[in-house]
């Protein structure tokens, strides 16, 4: 999705530029990027702590950073650890 363009309207010879939509979009993208970074970090640290006997826990640990602003951490084939 592209960044929304600014809305321009005039009133009494002055030109007002509204960038509310653009700001909302940028904030949403920044939250998504932050969730991805946190998910990567927590997943990496969790994989270090899991014992290396079979390696199944290490392979199945992952995160899901959704566009609605939620972050899920858990195992692929099992249940979720917790939801942020």
C-alpha positions, 0 to 999 in steps of 0.5 A: 500500500502506498503512502496516502497523499496530502489533501489540499483545500483553500479557504479565503485565499489560504491553502491548508494541507492536511496530512492526517491520513499520512501520519496515521499510515506512518504510525501504523507502519512504525508499530508493525516494524517495531513488533517485527524487531521485538519478535526477532529478538525474543525468538532469537533469545528463546532459541538460545535457551532451549535445550539442544537434545532434539532441536524440535523446539528451536526449529518450531519457535517463531513469531507473527507480527500482524498488520493490526498491531498485534504480535504473537509468539509461539511454536508452529505446530503447537499452541501460542506462548503468549499474545502481546 
